């Protein structure tokens, strides 16, 4: 006969199990229907209205949905909204998790899933020279300042990252900051038509362009039109840069029109970073940083095409230590022809 003053170990185990189950039951919080909030709330926190969130969800749902609902798995809508919150906010993962009521690990997995899904859409939403006919692209650029035959403006921008554990010195840029140097080409409507997001911060803009597939295609004459770049690029037949020391008259007029037209790419980069604050500093490995940058570019184009409202834009300061590269003879000839034919007083 058991002693009445000693607790039954089986009963004690059952009590412990009940307490543990009750604790776990408290941790599972009720799910929030994000799309039930007004668009002003969604724009501030996710950068998209409810209709655009539904549109993006329909595009990537097959690639992000969980195969099971066991263990209260996130729905595909929740996965997308968690990632959009991270892209828009740029905070630490645990801060995003606290705001969305999920763990840091859950947020990390959601961001990764959405990044890879959006990366699949890159050939659809980022097309050079654009989705519209080339003639329409040229006409829209021409209306800015009268610069002819432009199909894109090119520039590089640095996305700061945490110092990587491997090849750390390669990622230190001219401002002694670890970064990814990203090449952006846009059209006159602020839509990004080409992105190169794979080079460490120490690599110069001109090398990124020279090594890109687009440079080879332009040199082969696959596209009828010109790119406009700053003096950090060499002047080439298909990539026109301003005169380094313009003379009064046509050359000054040329440079002014060139500057006003090329400002579209600076504004586009400003829009991209203002819309997705995560690009102010990415606390991930370089490989994952590149995937996040590409995902943000795809989302930027979707937002621009759908006419989404954007936050206030702060354009970047112009480079104060540009490397002035020599112009190729044919490039100078093209530049002089444009100058003489279109910018004479």
N, C-alpha and C positions, 0 to 999 in steps of 0.2 A: 504494500500500500504506500502510495507516495505521500510525502509530507505536505500537509496543507499550507505550510509557511514558505514553500519553495515554488516559484512559478514554473509552469509547464514550459519547457524549451520550445515545444511546437507552437504554443500560443504566443510566446515572445517573438518567434520568427514571423508568424502571421501578422502580428502587430507592426513589426518593422516594415514588412512588405506593404501593408496598407498605408503606412505613413509615407513611404517612398512613392507609391503610386499617387497619393494625394498631392505631393510636392510636384511631381512631373505634370500632373493635370493642371496645376496652377501656372506652369511655365508656358503651356500652349495658349497663346493669346488669340483672341478672335481676329480673323482676317479682315483687312480693310479693303473696300471696293474703291480703288483710286479713281476710277472713271466717274464715280458719283460726285466728285468735287467739281466746282466751277472751273472754267477754262483759265481764269486769271490765276487761280491756285496752281493749276497744272503747269502753266507757262513759267511761273516763278520757280517751281521746284523741278520740273522735268523738261522744260523748254519746248513742249509740244502741247497742243490742245488734245481733247479726248478723241476727236476724229482722226488726227494724225497718229496718235498712239495706236488706235485700232488699225490704221493703215499699215504701220510698221509691224505690228503684231502679226497681221495676216501674211506679210512677206516672209517673216523669219520663224513663224510658229513651228514648222516641221523640224527645224534645226535646234530648238531650245526646249521643247516640251519634254517633261519627265515621262518615262515609260510606265510609271506606277504612281498611285496615290497613297501608297503606304507611308507611314511615319510622317503624315501631314506634309507631303512633298509640295513644293511651290507650284502654283499654276504657271503656265507660260506668260500670262499677263503680269503676274507678280515678278517673274524673272526679268522681263523686259523693263518694268518700272524701277526695279532696284538698280539695274544697270544705267538707265537714263538718269536716275537721281545721282549716281556716282559721276557720270560724265558732266552733268550740269553743275554739280556742287564742288567737285574736286577736293573733297575733304578726305580724311582717313576712312578706311573701310569700316572701322568700328563705329565711327560717327554716322555713316550712312546706315549701318545696321541698327543703331539705336533709333534713328528716325523712322526706319521702315519696320522695326520690331523683328529683326532677324540677327543671327549671329554673324560675326566677321567672316567665318568660313563660308557661310551661305552666300553672303554678298560677293565674296571672291569668286565662287563658282558661277554665280549668276552673271557677273561682269565678263568672265572668260567665255561663257556660252554665247552671250550676245555679241561679243567682239568677233568671234569666229563666224557667227552667222552673218553679221554685217559685212565681213570681209568677202564672203561669197558673192555679195551684191556689188562689189567694186566694179566689175566690168559692165554692169548695167547702168549704174548711176554716175560713174566717172568715165566719160568718153571724150577723147580728143578728136577734133576741136570742139565738139559739142553735139547736142541732140538736134539742134536746128541746122538748116542749110548753111554752108560756108558763106554764101552771099549775105544772109541775114546777120551772121556774126560780124562780118566786116562792116556792114552798114551801121550796126549799133556802136561799134568802136569808133567809126568815123564821125558819128554825131557828137562824140565827147569833145574833140579838139581838132577835127579835120585830118587826122593821121590815116593814111590809106593802107589797105590790104592787111590789116591786123587781125589775126585769128586767136591771139592769146597774149597774156602778160605773165612774165615769169619772175619769181623771186624765191629766196630761201628764208626759212625761219627756224629758230632754235627752240626746241621743246626741252626744258630742263628736266633732268632725271636724277635719281639718287645714284651716287657713285657705284658703278658695278664692281663686282669682285674680280672679274677677269678683264684684262686689257683696259684697265681703268684710265690710263693716260690718253688713249685714243679718243675718249669721249670729252676731254677738256677742250672747250672752244676758246676763241680769242679773248673772251671776258673771264677766263679761268672758271667757267661753270661747266659741269657735266651736262651734256645735252645730246639730243638727236637732231641732226641738221636735215630739215624736211624741204624738199623742192615742191613748190606749188605753182601751177599754171591755172589761170582762170579766164573766163570770158567777161564781156561787159556787164552781164547780169549778176555778177558775183557768184557764179556757179563754177566750182572747181572742175577743170577738165583733165587734169593730170596731177598725180601725186607720187613722189618718191620718198618713202619713209623707211630707210634702212641704213643710213649712213651716220657714223659717229660725228660728234660735234667738231672734231678737229679737221674734217674734210671741207675744202672750200666749195662754194656754190658752183664755180666753173667746172670743177672736176665732176661733181654730181651730174651736171648737165651733159658733159662730154661722155660720161659712162652710161648715160641713160639710153634706153631703146628708142625713145622719141627723138633724140638728137640724130641718130642714124637714119630714122625714117624721114626726118626733115631734109637731111642732106641728100637723100635719094630722090627727093622731089615728090614724095607721096602726098604732100599737102600743098595746096595753093594758098600761100599766105605767109605772114611774118609774125615772129614773136618779138615783144619788146622787153628788154632787160636793162638793169642798171649797169654802171661801169665796172661792176665786179665780174661781168661776163665779157668775153672777147666779141668784137663786132664781126658777125658772119653774115653771109648772104641771107640766111633765114632767121637770124637773131640780131636785131638792130639795137645798138646802144647809143646814148647821147654823145655829142661832141665833147671831148675832155676840156678844150679851151675854145668855146664858140666865138666866132667873130660877130660883130654887130650886124643885124640884118637877117638873112635867111637862116643862118646857123642858130642864132638865138631863138628865132621863131620855131625852128625845128625842135630845139631842146625843150622849149616851153610846152609845145604840143605833145612831145614824147613824155614829159613829166606828168602832165595832166591825164594822159591816157594810161600810163603805167601805174598811176595811183590806184587803179581798180584792184590790182593784186594786193597792194598794201591794205586797202579797205577790206578785201576778202579775208585776208589773214586775221585782221582785227575782229571781224565778225565771227570767224571760227573760234578764236580764243575767248571772245566775250560770251559766246553761246555755251561753250563747254569749258568751264573753269578748271577741269582736271588737267588741261593742257598747260596750265601755269606751272605745274610741277608734278611729275609722275613718279611715284614711289614704288616702282616695279623694275624688273630686269629690262635691259634694252630690247630684247625680243618681244616681250609683252607690251612694252611702251609703243613699239612700232604698230602692233595690232590695234591698240587703243587709238592711236592717231588715225589709222585708216578707217576705223569704225566711226570716229568723229567726223571725218571728211564725208563719208557716205551719209551720215545723219545731217550734216550741214547742207548737202545738196538736196536731200529730201525736204528739209525745212524751207530752203530757198524756193524750190519748185512749188511747194504748197503754200507759199506766202506767209509762213509763220512769223510772228513778231520776234524781234531780237532785242537783247539788252543794249545799253549804251556801249559804243565802240571806242576803244582807245587804240589808236594806231601806234605802231612801234616807231621808235626813234630811228632815223636813217643811220646806216653804218658810217662811223667816223674814221674807219681805217680800211677803206676799200683797197683791194689790190687792183691797180689799173692795168688790165691786160692789153697787149698790143692787138690792134685790129687787123684782121686778115684782109689782104688787098681787095678781094672780091667784095668783102663786107663793106669796106670803105666806099667802094664804087656804088653799091646799092644805096648806101646812106646818102652819098652826094647826089645821086639821081633823084631820090625822094625829096631832098632838101631843095634842089634847084627847080623841080617841077611843081612843088606844092606849097612852098613857104617863101617864095620871093615876095618882097613888099610890093 
